[in-house]
Amino acid sequence: MSMKHSEFVVGQAFTTGHGLWRCTDVGARTVVAIRIDAAEIVSVLGGKETASVVDPRRDPSWLKGPPYALAETVFDEYDFAALRPVAERDVMGWEPERR
């Protein structure tokens, strides 16, 4: 079931189907969130760039803020139809949909 703007609460988890997000702010017509199931980490050492993907849920310091260590993304009223709530008890075991 899609979400309505009035259903978003700061701290609430939701999914786009391909990612798990936590609401960080609710605006007049937008919702701001951080992705909490995957974060790309890029390191440069000796001129060589390496990238890896981590699960921020494994280290709670990633999820503390504001400011957040993770990039915030804005979802607007056109995005709400694709967003689905996720119960907090399901956040740690949530996996993206496989296609």
C-alpha positions in Angstrom: 0.0 0.0 0.0 1.5 3.4 -1.0 2.1 6.1 1.6 0.5 9.5 1.9 2.4 12.5 2.9 0.6 12.7 6.2 1.8 9.1 7.2 5.5 10.0 7.2 7.2 10.5 10.6 10.8 11.3 11.4 12.6 8.0 12.3 10.1 5.8 10.4 11.4 3.2 7.9 10.0 2.8 4.4 11.0 1.1 1.2 11.1 2.0 -2.4 11.2 -1.8 -3.2 14.9 -1.5 -4.1 16.1 0.2 -0.9 15.4 0.7 2.7 15.1 4.3 4.0 14.6 6.1 7.3 12.8 9.4 7.3 14.9 12.3 8.6 12.6 15.3 7.8 9.0 16.0 6.6 8.5 19.1 4.6 5.3 20.7 3.3 5.3 18.5 0.1 8.5 16.4 0.5 10.1 13.8 2.7 13.8 13.6 3.3 15.5 10.3 4.1 18.7 8.4 4.4 19.2 5.0 2.8 19.9 2.5 5.7 20.5 -0.8 3.9 23.5 0.1 1.8 26.1 2.8 1.6 29.0 3.0 -0.9 32.3 3.9 0.7 35.0 5.3 -1.6 38.6 5.4 -0.3 41.7 6.8 -2.0 45.1 5.5 -0.9 48.3 6.1 -2.8 46.3 7.5 -5.8 44.2 4.3 -6.0 40.5 4.5 -5.6 38.6 1.6 -4.1 34.9 1.3 -3.4 32.9 -1.0 -1.2 29.3 -1.3 0.0 28.5 -1.5 3.7 25.2 -2.1 5.6 24.8 1.0 7.9 22.4 -1.0 10.1 25.4 -3.0 11.4 26.9 0.2 13.0 24.4 2.5 14.7 26.7 5.5 14.5 25.9 5.7 10.8 22.2 6.4 11.6 22.8 9.1 14.2 22.1 12.7 13.2 21.6 15.3 12.1 23.9 15.8 10.5 24.0 12.3 9.1 27.1 10.4 7.8 24.8 9.2 5.0 23.6 11.4 2.1 20.0 12.6 2.5 17.6 12.1 -0.4 14.5 14.1 -1.1 11.3 12.3 -2.1 8.5 14.5 -3.5 4.7 14.0 -3.9 5.3 12.2 -7.2 7.4 9.5 -5.4 5.0 8.7 -2.6 3.0 6.2 -4.6 6.1 3.9 -4.8 6.9 4.1 -1.1 5.8 1.5 1.3 6.1 1.5 5.2 8.3 -1.1 6.9 7.7 -2.0 10.5 10.6 -1.3 12.8 10.7 -4.9 13.9 11.4 -5.9 10.2 14.2 -3.3 9.5 17.2 -5.5 10.4 15.9 -8.5 8.4 14.7 -6.5 5.4 16.1 -7.5 2.0 15.5 -5.7 -1.4 13.0 -7.2 -3.8 14.5 -9.6 -6.3 13.5 -9.2 -9.9 
